[in-house]
Structure formats: C-alpha cells, structure tokens
Amino acid sequence: MRLFLKDSERRPDPAPVKTDDRKVVLVGLVLWLVALGVLLVFLTPLQESGHVGSLWTVLVGLALGLVLLVYTQRRRD
C-alpha cells in the first residue's frame, strides 16, 4: 500500500454535495432552548449548589447557534 500517489494516478475529485446546514443548526438551537428551559425550571437548586455557570454555557451556546444560523443563511443566498 502506498501513501502517496502521483498526480497522473489520482482519480478526479468528486463534485461537492449540496447540503442544507440550516436544518442542523436549527436542531442544535432547539436542543439549547430545551436545555435552557430545564435549567430555568431547576434554577433554585442550581443557585443553592453553586452551578449557575451552566446557565451561561447554555446562553453562549444559543448565541453561537444564532450567529451560525445567520452565517449559513448568508452563505446559502
């Protein structure tokens, strides 16, 4: 088995596959929203145990998901 091929031996690159990345981002955003809802339901126990940082994690995940949604929409157009 050889690790490198000469350019003359290579097959042509396949055509790129068109995908709808917005669906994947939207699923991720819905999961972050569900996580936010769960954390808000259990906000008092989170504050008592000192694990309020997980709320910030969910908020940052939502913010990054929204940025990614805008990016995928602009890239699609």
Residue pairs with C-beta under 8 A, 6 or more apart in sequence:
20 76
21 72
21 75
21 76
22 69
22 72
22 73
22 76
25 65
25 68
25 69
25 72
26 69
28 61
28 65
29 62
29 65
29 66
29 69
32 58
32 61
32 62
32 65
33 62
35 58
35 61
36 55
36 58
36 59
36 62
39 46
39 54
39 55
39 58
43 55
46 52
46 54
46 55
